Structures are given as structure tokens and as C-alpha cells.
Amino acid sequence: MQTSPPAPVTWLASLLPLLGWPTLLLLAWRISSRWEQLKAHASTMQADVVKIKDNHLFHVQESLNGINNTVQKMDENISGLRDDARTYFLASQKK
């Protein structure tokens, strides 16, 4: 003996196709709008990466060149101090 489902369940089952299509369309619309946002964000990120590559890395290179020059001057100064100290030490040893 087979029992039939209650009346509200049958009524809800008949409404599922009616509710399903608009829900699917809404879901597809939201996914496509989110996809467009992601594409716009990706193109903005790509432009930022190009700007960093073209502009920022040049500034980093300039800064590193400045630091390199400073270190070279410090090395020359330390070498001069070393030579002066050696000369002074040798002169004091001869006396």
C-alpha cells in the first residue's frame, strides 16, 4: 500500500520549478557581475605591476647606487685612517 505525501508537500513540490528558474537566473547574474569585478580588479593590478616595474624599480636602483657611493666613501675614509695609523705607528717605532 502506497501512501501519498501530504497536501502541503505536494503543493511545494509543484512550486519548485516556478521558483527554480528565477533563482538560477539571479545566481547567474550575480556570478557574472562578480566575474566582471574580478576582471576589473585584475586589470588594475596589472597596471600597478607595470607602474612598479617601470617606475619604482628605477628609484630603488638610484637609492642603491647612492648607498653604494656612501659605502665606497666610508671605505676610502677607513683606508685613509688605517694608513695614517700605520704611518704614525711606524714613525713612533723609529724614534
Beta strands, then each sheet from edge to edge (+ up, - down):
end
